[in-house]
Amino acid sequence: MSGIRGSQRLENYASKLIKSLQDHTAEIFPPDAQKTLRSYSMKEVGDLIGVNPNTFRHYIKTYADHMPTGKLVNGNRRYFTAEEMQEIREFLWKEGRIGIKEYRRRQPGEEMKAITVFNLKGGVSKTSSTVHLAEILALRGYRVLAVDLDAQASLTNLFGLTPEAMPDMPSSYNVISYKNPLPVRDVIRKTYFPGIDIIPASMDIIEFEYETALSFRDGGTSSPFHSRMAEGLSQVRDDYDIVLFDTPPQLSFAVISALFASSGMIIPLTASMLDVMSLSTFMTMAAELMAVVEEQDQDKTYDFIRFMITRYETGDQPQLQVASFMRTVLGDAVMNNEFLKSTAIGDAANTKQPLFEVEPRDITKSTYDRVMASISGMADEVEADLRKAWGRT
């Protein structure tokens, strides 16, 4: 390809990749196919609702005429859909059989909480952390809104939406754009996963950076860039319990707008000294930029800022040493549970199926149980931070 301009070569490569990815997606998920969830075992449902197995069996027998009883498989194993799990939780709450700890959904007087998953470093499992947290929190009963701010739209793709194949699909850009922004309800899309809606991403989000730069030069009466996401989400503050922002590895104006709309921050990073060194630089820069933004809102505070160690291998001694170093320096800000590195997570990403959508029998049991325990532990810590922010004991 000598003699061809660099721009043309890159465009040729991009075209080949786009075509191949479209073919790959069509093969795995035909145009008329819809992503569906697996069913969940009686033990899984009991764990996710917060009821011990014996009590749950009693409820199934006692309230068989009033709530879903699942489907018997092989005559003795009972499985439930995610929708049935939601119905069971609602019924048990109304009957007073579970308390606020198990019901989880925010109560009157409690505000919707937004959390930004954020790091300038790439390859630290931001999207994987976001999607698995979103799914386990939804299965535990929260109403979750996932917001994709990354032009690569990885989170959007994981929920079965392909921006390249849907050029007219509104995206997160349309919520915060200076040019004819859309009401956020016109952008939000239902997903196949009960309890999760999404504001998808597209390449258009890059336009927001140019628009914001021009707004500094031209002035005008539009809302400042940092408050635009918060203003958009205010339209649906009664519809969700939790908002999760998945962000690109850059401190863009769109990311700052998400940070300003959030009351919590999760910073994923690997247990590598190089990552820790870059983290200190990134936090210094982020602090300086946030300080400028905070001058516009003196009351802006965060309920929590937590560091999540990702891609963790328990038998890796250097990782163990770096994790110990981080906990010594940053204390309780570092989450106790690490997001383990696992082939199960990698395979799930390749097939656009996060772990909660994969049949457990398709994965080695010890591997599945270990990763699930990791994700559940992380979710427990996030829930504890949310309960504290809501003022619950």
N, C-alpha and C positions, 0 to 999 in steps of 0.2 A: 504493500500500500504506500510505497514511497512516492513523494510528490503530491500526496493528498494533504490538504490543510488539516491541522490538528482538530479544529472544530468539526470538520466533516467526519473525521475518523471517530471522534467521540460520539457524534450523532449516529453513525453507523452501528457502533457497539451498543448504544442505548436502544436503537430500534430492534436489533437482534435479541437483546435481553428481554425487552418488553414483549415481543412476539412469543419468545420461548416461555416466559412466565405466564402469559395468557393461555398458551396451550397447556402448560402444566396445571394451572388452576382449573381449566375446563375439564381436564382429565380426572382430577381429584374431586372437583365439585362442578358437575355439569351445570349449564346455565339455568336449567329448570329445577336444580336441586336446592334444598334448604338445609343448612346445618341444623342438626338436632342433638339433643343431649341424651346421654345414657340415663338409665334409671339407677337409683341408689338403694343399697341394702338397708335392712331394718336397723342394723347397728350404725351405719353411716348417718341415717336420718335421726336416730336418737342422739348421736353425738352432736350433730349440727343444730338440733333444736335445743339440746341441753337437758335431755331426759335419759335416765339410766335405762338399760334394755328391759329389765323386768317391769318397770313402771310403764314403759312404752307399750309393751305387750298387753298389759292390763288395760291401758287406754284403748288400744285397738279392739279388744273384746267388748269393753264397756260401752264405747261410743261408736260401734260399728254402723249404726243407723244415722250418725250425725257428721261423721268426717270420713275422708278417704281411708280405705284399708289396704291400698296397694294391690299388687298382682302377685299371685302365687306362681313360682317357677319351680318345676320339678317336684311339685306337691308339698314342699316344706320350706322353701325360701321365699320370703316376701320382699318385693321391690316396689319403690315409689318413684314417681316422676318429681322433678323440682317443683312443678305447679302443685302437686298433691302435698308436698312438704310445706309449701306456703299455706295451703288451706288448713292443714293440721295445726300449724303454729297459731294461725288466727283463731281457730276454734278453741284450742287449749287456753289461749290468752283470755278470750271472752268468758270461758268457764272458770277462770281463776285457777287453772291447773299449773300454769307457769307464771313466773314473776317477771319483773322488768329486766332482770339479768338475762333471762332466757328469751324474752320477746325482743329485746335489743332496740327496736325502732325508737327513734327519738320521740319524746313526749311534748305536749303543749308547753311552750315557753323555752324549749331547747332549740337552738339554731342549727341550721344545716352547716356541716363542717366540710371545708375543702382542704385537700392535702396535695401538695406538689411533690412529685417524685423527680429528683433534680440532681444532676451532676454534670459538670463540663466534660468529664472523661467519658469517652465512648467504650462500649464493651463491658459495662458493669452491671448489665441485666436490669436496666431501668424498665423497659417494656415488659419483660418477663415478670418482674416483681409487681408491676402495676396490674397486669392481667390476672395473676394468681391471687393477689389481694382482693381485687374487685370480685372475682368469682367466689372465693370463700366467704367474703363478707355478705354477698348477695344470698348465698346458700344459708347463711346464719340469720337472714331475715332483714338485712338492711336494704334500703332502696338506694342504689348506686348509680351515679352518673359518671361515666368515663369520658374524659376530654383529651383528645389527641392533638398535640401541638407540634408534632414532628412532621416535617415535609415528607419524610420517607414513609409515613403512615403505617408503621408496623403494627401498632395497636389496632388501627382500623382494619387492616388485613386479617388479623387474628379473629376478629368478629365477623368475618365473611364478607367484608365490603372491599371492593377494589376500585380506588379512585380513578385509575387509568381507564377502566372499563365503564365508569360512571361519571363522565366529565361534567355533567350538569348537577351533580350531587352537592348541595350546600355543605360547607365545612366550617371548622372553627374560625377560619378567616372571616367568614360572613358575619360572625357574632361581633367581632371587634373592629371590622373594617371602618374606615372613615367614609368610604363611598357606599352609600345606601346599605347600611348594615341591616341584617334581617332579625326579626324577633327570634329569640333563642329557641322557642318551641317549633319554629319552622326549620330549624337545623337539626334538632335532636331526632335520632332514629331509634326505634325499638330494636333490640337484638333478639336472637333466638334464645338467649339466656335469661330466664325469669329473674326480675329484680335488677337487671342492668340495662340502661339506655346509654347511647354513645353520641357524642359530638365528634364526627369523623374529621380526619385531616386530609389535606391535599397540598400540592405544590404551591397553591395560592397563598398559603400562610406567609411565604417569603415577601409577598407584596406589602404586608403590614409593616415590614421594616422600612421600606422605601416611603410609604405613606407617612409613617411617624417622623422620619427624617425631614420630609417636606413640611410637616406641621410645625416643626421648630422654626423653620425659615419663614413660613407664610403666616404664622399665627392662626387666627380664626377662633370660632366659638365652640368647636367640638370639644368633647370631654378629653382630658389628657390621656395619653396612651396607657398609663399604669392603672387607671380606674375602669377601663372599657370592659374587661372581662368581668369584674365584680358587678358592674351595672347590668351586663347581659344576664348573668346568673341570678340576679335579684328577681328576675321575672319568674323563676321556678323555685324559689327558696322553700316553698311549701310542698314541693313534689318529691324531694329527695332527702335522705339522711346524710349521705356522704358524696362528695365530688372528689375524683382522683384525676389529677393532671399527669399525663405522660409527656415528657419534654425532650427536646433534642439536646445533644451535648454542646450547647452554646448558651451564652447569657444574652439572649435576644430580647427585643422589646416585648414580644409576645410572652416569653417566659417570665419577664418581670411583671407583666400584667397578671399572669397566673399566680405568682408569688404574692402579689398585693391582694388578690382575691382569696388567698388561702389563710387558714389559721394554724396549719400544721405543715411540716416539711419532713420528708424522708429522703436521706441522701445515701443511695447505694454506692458501695465501693468494694473492690476486692482487697483481700488481706495481703497487699503487696506494698513494700516500702516506697516504690516509685509512685503508686497511686496515692499513698498517704502524703507524700511530698507535694504532688500536684494538687491534692485536696486543700492543703493549707494556702496555696497561692490562690486557688479558685474562691475559697471562702473569704479571703481578704478582699479580693476584687468585688465579690458579691455584696459583702458588708458595706463597702464604699458606695456602690450603686444604690443599694437599698436605703442607705442613710439619706441620700439625695431625695429619693421618693418619699421617705417618711417625713420629710420636712413639709410635705403637702397634707399629711395626716398624722398629727402628733399622737393619736390614740392607737395607731397600728401596732399590734403585738401578735406574738405567736403562742398558741397553747403548748406546742411542743416542737422540737427539732430533734430528730433521731437519725442515727447513722446505722445503716443496715449492711452487714458484711455479706457479700454475695459470692457465688461461684466458689464456695468454701469446700475444701477437702479435709475431712477430719484427721486423716493420717499424714497430712503434709506439715512437717515440723516448722519450716519457715513461715507458713501461713498462721500456724498456732502462735508463734512468737510475735508476729505483727498484730494479730488480733488481741493478744494479751497487752501489747504496748498501747494499742488504741484505747482499751478499756482502762488502763492505768492513767492515761492522759485525759481522756474525755469522760470517764466515769459512766454514770447511768445513761448518758446520751447515746451510748452504743447499745443497740438491742442485744439482749441475751441470746436470742435465737438467730442462727445464721441461715441464709438461703443456700442450701447445699448445691454443689455442682453435681449434676447427674445426667446420664445418657437419657433418662426418662424426660427430662426437661428439654434437652436438645431435640429429641425425636418429636416431642409434642410441637415444638416450634416449626419443624420441617413440614408437619402435616396440618398446620394451623389448628391444632387441638391442644389447648392447655390441659394440664394434668387432670382437672376435674371433669374433663370430657372423654378421657381415655378409659376404656374398660380395664379394671385392675388386673384381670386375668391375662391381659396382653403384656404385662410387665412382671418381672421377677418380684415376688411378694416382698422380700426383704428390701429391695430397692424402692418399691412403691411405698411401703410403710415408712421407711426412713425419710423420704422426701415429703410425704404428707405430714409427718410429725413436725418437720422443719417449717412448712408453710402454716400449719395450725398454730405453732408457737409464735411465729411472727404476727399472725392475725390476733392472737391473744394480747400481745403487747400493744398493738395499734388500738384494739378495743379498750384496753385499760386507759390509754391516753385519751380516748374519746369520752369514756365515762367520767374521767376526772375533769375534762373540759366542760362537760355538761353539768358538772356539779353533783354527780351521783356518788354515793358511797360504795 
